[in-house]
Amino acid sequence: MKNNHTLIIGGGIVGASLALKLAQAKCPVTLIDASPKQNEVDWAARLAQRDARVYALSLASIGLLKEVGAWQKIAASERKADYSQMQVWQRNGIGELKFGDERLGNGDNASPKLLGSMVEPFVIEYALWQRMQEEDVSSYLTVIAGQKVVAMDWLGSEKGYRVTLEDGKSIEAALLVGADGRGSFVRRQAGIELDTLDYKQTAICCAIQTAKPHQATARQAMLPTGTLALLPLADITAEDKASPQHWQSIVWTLPRNQALALIEEDPQVIADKLAAASTYELGAISQIESIASFPLAAQQAKSYVADNLVLIGDAAHGVHPLAGQGLNLGMLDVQALSAQLENDFARSSGKLWGTNQTLRMYERLRRPHNSLMMHSFSALNWLFAGEFAQLRPVQQIRNEGMYRVSKMKPLMRLFAKQASGV
């Protein structure tokens, strides 16, 4: 099987978004997804459950999903929780940051300005899957599901790569895109090394129902043990919708040993400790579901590109979840790479695709920005959590900084704009 343009390995949100972006531009693309092939019955079973995990989609990510025709499906499903405010505070100190006091319209018709939307991962994946079935893109898009890549062979800069699937079939492409996550097979096979930082922290993730409504506000408490995020979840049942805005997605960062001990406790014990850690910001917790944990580490590929090969999303970088920007950075990768590919293809009258110059330009656009984000999130984590963060001089500097920043409206608007990605 041959494909003269692009082969994307990794059918997650970032890989699928790039595939749709290129197919819409009438650029032939093949997407390989190791996950089993899904049908409507499979998706219906998954969508019947509430996922404790949620992505805090920025306005830039929402814009990209609109461009590829997936956001319209998410909006129609009502499986999203828009948020118009963000609140950040520290438990042992002064100063509180609040974003989202802007309103659109005048008088009684004024409404809060949207900052982003919380959406469960498989809701986004389903919308992308639906979009890939539609005729205007399916003519240019080949999807191979349930197959892993077992070998990659570079054929030279003129031909690109040949990859071999576990069923023995092979595919050739001028450009190979690694969108296959943190443990990227593509990155490892290309011999690209990683810079890594182990935070020695573990995040506990769950869904909770609280006594008070979230009021379309994303909340984050900066605790001595790590960050605690309370993120709005969509209301999915008739009971939820009768009393809306009481479900939250939780990401609770703790020192690794403490988190692993807590995860073994009875769910009600976890719920009680979680409510106390949030200082009952949203009252008591009446229900807790889907409790899970995952270790935290930051990583950055030493290079995003090689001959005929490029990395995007988690295959290229991974950040601390305290600002909820992991997926958003990957979606910005998609925008930058697709724009660069299409621009160079058009300027060359259809002759150049995925050249080293094109790929290096993408890397220059994205790697410094992603590095800045990764180190900024690491610095924030270091400033608020751990023994050093509890030293009195550090607490005083932190308190003064948060207090002064909270009083600077132009700076607050700048932070909100950076978070939105637009």
Legacy VTK file of the C-alpha trace (Angstrom):
# vtk DataFile Version 3.0
C-alpha trace
ASCII
DATASET POLYDATA
POINTS 422 float
0.000 0.000 0.000
1.380 3.446 -0.894
0.594 6.956 0.189
2.643 9.726 -1.363
2.006 12.313 1.308
1.566 11.692 5.048
1.389 8.788 7.467
0.316 9.602 11.053
1.005 7.035 13.753
-1.300 7.605 16.721
-5.072 8.015 16.430
-5.693 10.065 19.572
-7.126 13.567 19.585
-3.971 15.278 18.310
-3.254 12.737 15.561
-6.878 12.611 14.399
-7.127 16.423 14.347
-4.052 16.666 12.123
-5.414 13.940 9.837
-8.679 15.835 9.390
-6.890 19.137 8.884
-4.795 17.673 6.048
-7.704 15.746 4.502
-9.761 18.940 4.381
-6.889 20.523 2.437
-7.152 17.574 -0.005
-3.751 16.208 1.059
-3.769 12.372 1.114
-3.161 11.049 4.621
-3.192 7.671 6.354
-3.878 7.413 10.091
-2.812 4.321 12.048
-4.559 3.811 15.388
-3.467 0.944 17.642
-6.806 1.057 19.501
-9.436 -1.497 18.423
-11.802 -0.518 15.642
-14.991 1.063 17.035
-18.590 1.108 15.802
-21.628 3.066 16.960
-22.563 0.383 19.510
-19.079 0.550 21.055
-19.193 4.344 21.239
-22.700 4.316 22.751
-21.487 2.033 25.553
-18.575 4.342 26.348
-20.677 7.493 26.196
-23.198 6.024 28.646
-20.541 6.340 31.370
-19.151 9.490 32.974
-15.374 9.823 32.562
-13.579 11.265 35.582
-10.959 12.746 33.283
-11.630 15.962 31.428
-9.684 18.181 29.039
-9.729 21.924 29.678
-9.985 22.995 26.046
-8.701 26.497 25.347
-10.380 28.798 22.828
-7.586 27.969 20.364
-8.269 24.222 20.701
-12.012 24.807 20.326
-11.250 26.860 17.208
-9.238 24.001 15.693
-11.987 21.492 16.459
-14.455 23.849 14.772
-12.209 24.074 11.713
-12.128 20.293 11.307
-15.894 19.998 11.923
-15.767 18.139 15.265
-16.726 20.862 17.723
-20.154 21.243 16.148
-20.843 17.593 17.051
-19.571 18.056 20.621
-21.781 21.100 21.078
-24.819 19.247 19.725
-24.198 16.361 22.147
-24.231 18.754 25.140
-21.389 16.702 26.647
-19.324 19.753 27.520
-19.094 22.151 30.430
-18.202 25.691 29.365
-16.408 27.797 31.920
-16.316 31.577 32.090
-14.249 32.018 35.260
-11.022 30.666 36.739
-10.132 30.911 40.407
-6.661 30.175 41.834
-5.847 30.432 45.527
-3.338 29.147 48.058
-4.507 27.589 51.276
-1.680 28.818 53.513
-1.272 32.414 52.392
-2.911 35.525 51.042
-3.783 36.475 47.503
-6.307 35.012 45.090
-6.356 35.186 41.309
-9.699 35.402 39.527
-10.014 35.382 35.757
-13.125 35.988 33.739
-14.777 39.173 34.928
-15.364 40.335 31.331
-18.856 40.257 29.884
-20.193 40.359 26.321
-23.138 42.584 25.433
-24.795 45.362 27.374
-27.187 45.603 30.299
-29.502 42.668 30.949
-28.323 40.961 27.769
-24.684 40.823 28.910
-23.231 37.335 29.280
-19.904 36.092 30.684
-17.087 35.778 28.158
-16.191 32.148 27.441
-12.712 31.125 28.635
-12.849 27.503 27.514
-14.726 24.251 27.859
-14.258 21.041 29.836
-14.852 17.941 27.722
-14.348 14.250 28.472
-11.677 12.626 26.251
-13.908 10.046 24.559
-16.510 12.720 23.727
-13.862 14.510 21.646
-12.640 11.209 20.197
-16.173 10.240 19.160
-16.754 13.575 17.425
-13.483 13.182 15.514
-14.381 9.587 14.591
-17.779 10.718 13.297
-16.157 13.461 11.235
-13.669 11.048 9.663
-16.546 8.986 8.250
-17.936 11.903 6.236
-17.532 11.928 2.472
-15.733 15.243 2.010
-12.725 14.002 4.023
-12.943 10.213 3.632
-11.806 10.480 0.000
-8.426 11.745 1.194
-8.206 9.928 4.528
-7.425 6.261 5.158
-7.866 5.031 8.744
-6.296 1.757 9.872
-7.523 0.798 13.358
-6.480 -2.056 15.632
-2.974 -2.309 14.168
0.381 -1.547 15.773
3.463 -0.456 13.871
6.252 -2.997 14.452
8.996 -1.577 12.213
10.076 1.696 10.568
12.558 1.915 7.701
13.878 5.133 6.224
14.141 4.857 2.418
16.016 8.121 1.858
14.855 11.706 1.653
13.191 11.235 -1.752
10.970 8.324 -0.668
10.535 8.867 3.049
9.529 5.950 5.296
8.180 2.456 5.000
6.386 1.210 8.110
5.387 -2.394 8.751
2.215 -3.296 10.641
1.765 -6.312 12.898
-0.320 -8.034 10.186
2.735 -7.872 7.890
1.429 -5.151 5.567
3.608 -2.138 4.806
2.894 1.504 3.965
5.166 4.123 2.436
4.912 7.869 2.952
6.967 10.958 2.198
6.301 12.215 5.741
5.946 10.214 8.947
4.235 11.935 11.904
4.623 10.589 15.428
1.466 11.367 17.421
1.717 8.228 19.542
1.967 9.615 23.053
4.555 9.902 25.792
6.088 6.482 25.166
6.255 7.202 21.409
7.450 4.251 19.312
8.188 6.680 16.475
10.429 8.824 18.663
12.330 5.828 20.022
12.809 4.238 16.596
14.088 7.542 15.230
16.696 7.632 18.022
15.435 10.964 19.403
16.320 11.351 23.079
14.308 12.965 25.876
14.914 15.538 28.559
12.863 14.383 31.551
11.919 15.654 34.995
10.309 13.329 37.542
8.220 15.399 39.959
8.015 12.490 42.433
4.317 13.269 42.596
1.222 11.279 41.698
-2.135 12.703 40.648
-5.391 11.229 41.904
-8.214 11.645 39.408
-11.920 11.144 40.098
-15.391 12.564 39.488
-17.306 14.044 42.427
-20.747 15.467 43.105
-20.636 18.488 45.415
-23.217 20.231 47.577
-22.647 23.587 45.880
-22.735 24.203 42.098
-19.504 24.985 40.250
-21.055 28.070 38.575
-19.042 27.584 35.361
-15.810 28.168 37.283
-12.574 26.187 37.014
-10.894 26.166 40.422
-7.355 25.379 41.485
-6.032 25.366 45.047
-2.257 25.592 45.483
-1.590 23.347 48.498
1.690 22.551 50.279
1.371 18.960 48.997
0.610 19.958 45.395
-2.227 21.391 43.340
-5.892 20.475 43.641
-8.019 21.225 40.578
-11.832 21.187 40.623
-13.051 21.310 37.034
-16.681 21.490 35.821
-18.127 18.321 34.294
-21.052 18.091 31.901
-24.428 16.992 33.296
-25.302 13.741 31.540
-28.373 12.302 33.284
-31.880 13.698 33.694
-31.205 13.903 37.440
-28.011 15.893 36.809
-29.813 18.320 34.521
-32.619 18.857 37.034
-30.005 20.127 39.508
-27.148 21.221 37.242
-23.495 22.105 37.813
-22.791 19.812 40.762
-20.350 17.377 39.084
-16.621 18.116 39.009
-13.529 16.401 37.652
-10.731 16.281 40.227
-6.968 16.234 39.666
-5.302 16.110 43.089
-1.498 16.191 43.075
0.252 14.649 46.072
3.715 13.318 46.990
3.915 9.841 45.440
3.891 7.746 48.640
1.030 9.781 50.104
-1.052 9.421 46.941
-0.466 5.664 46.642
-1.510 5.187 50.277
-4.636 7.328 49.843
-5.772 5.506 46.706
-6.088 2.301 48.780
-8.521 3.927 51.228
-12.296 3.512 51.163
-13.891 5.877 48.592
-15.767 7.763 51.309
-12.508 8.375 53.170
-10.991 9.759 49.957
-14.061 11.975 49.452
-13.866 13.322 53.009
-10.139 14.083 52.747
-10.678 15.702 49.366
-13.430 17.980 50.692
-11.210 18.975 53.611
-8.240 19.662 51.325
-10.426 22.040 49.291
-11.518 23.715 52.554
-15.075 22.801 51.534
-14.975 25.332 48.697
-17.993 23.584 47.128
-19.325 21.983 50.287
-19.473 18.296 51.129
-18.997 15.556 48.528
-22.062 13.314 48.142
-20.733 10.973 45.429
-17.305 9.950 44.143
-16.663 7.862 41.011
-13.890 6.437 38.828
-10.969 6.905 41.225
-7.605 6.437 39.507
-4.028 7.680 39.757
-1.075 8.402 37.477
2.561 9.454 38.121
3.656 12.945 37.090
6.712 13.814 35.035
7.656 16.422 32.449
9.469 15.529 29.251
10.675 17.197 26.070
12.123 15.578 22.955
15.620 16.890 22.233
14.472 17.316 18.645
10.986 17.414 17.147
12.129 16.462 13.666
14.411 14.169 11.657
14.608 13.428 7.933
11.019 12.884 6.726
9.799 12.632 10.325
8.110 14.977 12.825
6.724 14.655 16.361
3.594 16.337 17.691
1.658 16.351 20.964
2.771 14.119 23.826
5.273 12.358 21.568
7.182 15.665 21.518
6.459 17.090 24.975
4.645 16.491 28.249
3.975 19.039 31.002
2.725 19.141 34.590
-1.108 19.097 34.656
-1.406 22.034 37.078
-2.491 24.432 34.307
-4.380 21.874 32.198
-2.442 22.813 29.052
-1.112 19.439 27.866
-3.635 18.773 25.095
-3.831 22.473 24.205
-0.101 22.556 23.450
-0.557 19.531 21.188
-3.400 21.223 19.322
-1.186 24.277 18.762
1.374 21.843 17.280
-1.299 20.670 14.841
-2.124 24.218 13.770
1.530 25.146 13.252
2.523 21.973 11.400
-0.497 21.857 9.091
-0.129 25.545 8.219
3.566 25.120 7.460
3.029 22.010 5.323
0.176 23.536 3.348
1.970 26.848 2.864
5.155 25.267 1.482
3.141 22.876 -0.683
1.184 25.777 -2.218
4.290 27.938 -2.758
6.054 25.074 -4.540
3.090 24.416 -6.854
2.542 21.021 -5.260
6.151 19.815 -5.461
7.407 20.050 -1.890
5.947 18.083 1.009
7.503 17.628 4.413
10.965 18.852 3.483
13.601 19.364 6.172
13.256 23.137 5.815
9.496 22.915 6.377
9.845 20.673 9.412
12.623 22.771 10.958
10.412 25.845 10.669
7.672 24.004 12.586
10.206 23.056 15.266
11.404 26.662 15.586
7.811 27.783 16.023
6.797 25.215 18.612
9.729 23.862 20.610
10.735 27.143 22.357
7.105 27.851 23.284
6.561 24.342 24.628
9.847 24.516 26.554
8.784 27.788 28.148
5.448 26.291 29.180
7.067 23.144 30.579
9.601 25.078 32.680
6.992 27.625 33.806
4.686 24.894 35.104
7.623 23.173 36.796
8.602 26.454 38.475
5.051 27.038 39.712
4.908 23.528 41.134
8.281 24.085 42.842
7.169 27.469 44.194
4.023 26.144 45.878
4.677 22.477 46.758
7.394 20.751 48.758
9.706 21.629 51.646
11.393 24.593 49.946
8.006 26.186 49.193
7.134 26.144 52.911
10.133 28.229 53.992
8.873 31.510 55.458
10.817 33.825 53.053
9.432 31.892 50.085
5.900 32.091 51.498
6.238 35.851 51.979
7.488 36.385 48.406
4.702 34.160 47.061
2.009 35.912 49.091
3.157 39.352 48.020
3.435 38.264 44.382
-0.074 36.772 44.230
-1.572 39.785 45.981
0.080 42.307 43.636
-0.673 40.316 40.468
-4.343 40.056 41.496
-4.542 43.866 41.556
-3.077 44.317 38.055
-6.014 43.951 35.668
-3.963 44.296 32.432
-1.609 41.544 33.630
-4.550 39.325 34.596
-6.054 39.819 31.142
-2.693 38.894 29.591
-2.549 35.670 31.630
-6.101 34.807 30.583
-5.229 35.438 26.938
-2.161 33.199 27.167
-4.249 30.440 28.690
-6.809 30.732 25.887
-4.119 30.203 23.247
-5.478 32.944 20.977
LINES 1 423
422 0 1 2 3 4 5 6 7 8 9 10 11 12 13 14 15 16 17 18 19 20 21 22 23 24 25 26 27 28 29 30 31 32 33 34 35 36 37 38 39 40 41 42 43 44 45 46 47 48 49 50 51 52 53 54 55 56 57 58 59 60 61 62 63 64 65 66 67 68 69 70 71 72 73 74 75 76 77 78 79 80 81 82 83 84 85 86 87 88 89 90 91 92 93 94 95 96 97 98 99 100 101 102 103 104 105 106 107 108 109 110 111 112 113 114 115 116 117 118 119 120 121 122 123 124 125 126 127 128 129 130 131 132 133 134 135 136 137 138 139 140 141 142 143 144 145 146 147 148 149 150 151 152 153 154 155 156 157 158 159 160 161 162 163 164 165 166 167 168 169 170 171 172 173 174 175 176 177 178 179 180 181 182 183 184 185 186 187 188 189 190 191 192 193 194 195 196 197 198 199 200 201 202 203 204 205 206 207 208 209 210 211 212 213 214 215 216 217 218 219 220 221 222 223 224 225 226 227 228 229 230 231 232 233 234 235 236 237 238 239 240 241 242 243 244 245 246 247 248 249 250 251 252 253 254 255 256 257 258 259 260 261 262 263 264 265 266 267 268 269 270 271 272 273 274 275 276 277 278 279 280 281 282 283 284 285 286 287 288 289 290 291 292 293 294 295 296 297 298 299 300 301 302 303 304 305 306 307 308 309 310 311 312 313 314 315 316 317 318 319 320 321 322 323 324 325 326 327 328 329 330 331 332 333 334 335 336 337 338 339 340 341 342 343 344 345 346 347 348 349 350 351 352 353 354 355 356 357 358 359 360 361 362 363 364 365 366 367 368 369 370 371 372 373 374 375 376 377 378 379 380 381 382 383 384 385 386 387 388 389 390 391 392 393 394 395 396 397 398 399 400 401 402 403 404 405 406 407 408 409 410 411 412 413 414 415 416 417 418 419 420 421
